[in-house]
């Protein structure tokens, strides 16, 4: 199963799970469980993670193939495919 977009985006930004957790106000274990698809974040945490990763919240729970392999995020409100 492809990884969640949350993991893909974090890695693309060069963030560790620990750094992402610190920036979002949670712990590394929670990030790990979210990325593994074991738990879904509540709305508040999802919003904080989206802000940290610079994307709209719904994208974080998608798998990259559901977004588009050529997708480029121009800003947190826009998805452009080439």
WOLIN-V251216 format. One line per field, one symbol per residue. phi: phi as a letter, one per 40 degrees, with the letter a starting at -180 (. if undefined). A space follows every 10 residues. Layout:
phi = ???
This chain:
phi = .cccddcdcd cccgcccccd ccccgbbccc ddccccgcbb ccdccdcccc cccgbcddcc cccdcccicb cbccacbbbb bb
